Amino acid sequence: MEEIDIGVSSIAVPLFNTRGELKGTLSIAASAAVVNNHFKNILTDLKQARNIIEYNRLGS
């Protein structure tokens, strides 16, 4: 939360392949107020997007 720029926060989730190897991250940056007010919803959406990406793209 506001670690690099004042007023900007981000949330990230890891992306793994089927072997459990880290292949990247999926993140969003937004105003700190938006992130703070909608943290649970943003995190849920990121996790859903991650699940789709892992299922469709990171099989190997």
C-alpha positions in Angstrom: 0.0 0.0 0.0 1.6 3.2 -1.3 5.0 1.6 -1.1 6.5 3.3 -4.2 4.2 6.3 -5.0 2.0 8.1 -2.5 -1.7 7.7 -3.4 -1.1 4.5 -5.5 -1.5 0.9 -4.3 -1.4 -2.4 -6.1 -2.5 -6.0 -5.6 -0.8 -9.0 -7.2 -1.4 -12.8 -7.4 1.2 -15.4 -8.6 0.8 -17.4 -11.8 1.9 -21.0 -11.7 2.1 -23.7 -14.3 0.8 -27.3 -13.8 4.1 -28.3 -12.3 3.8 -25.6 -9.6 6.5 -23.4 -11.1 6.1 -19.7 -10.8 5.6 -18.3 -14.3 4.7 -14.7 -13.5 2.3 -12.4 -11.7 -1.0 -10.7 -12.4 -1.4 -7.3 -10.8 -3.4 -4.1 -10.8 -2.4 -0.6 -9.7 -5.0 2.0 -8.8 -5.5 4.9 -6.5 -5.0 3.9 -2.8 -8.6 4.9 -2.0 -10.0 2.5 -4.7 -7.8 -0.3 -3.6 -8.6 0.2 0.1 -12.3 0.5 -0.5 -12.6 -2.5 -2.8 -9.7 -4.8 -1.8 -11.7 -8.0 -1.4 -13.5 -7.5 -4.7 -10.3 -6.7 -6.6 -8.5 -9.7 -5.0 -11.4 -12.0 -5.9 -11.4 -10.8 -9.5 -7.6 -11.2 -9.8 -7.8 -14.7 -8.5 -10.6 -15.6 -10.9 -8.5 -14.2 -13.8 -5.5 -16.1 -12.6 -7.4 -19.3 -12.5 -8.5 -18.8 -16.1 -5.0 -17.9 -17.3 -3.4 -20.9 -15.5 -6.0 -23.3 -16.8 -5.8 -22.1 -20.4 -2.2 -20.9 -20.9 0.3 -22.3 -18.4 -0.1 -26.0 -18.8 3.6 -26.6 -19.3 
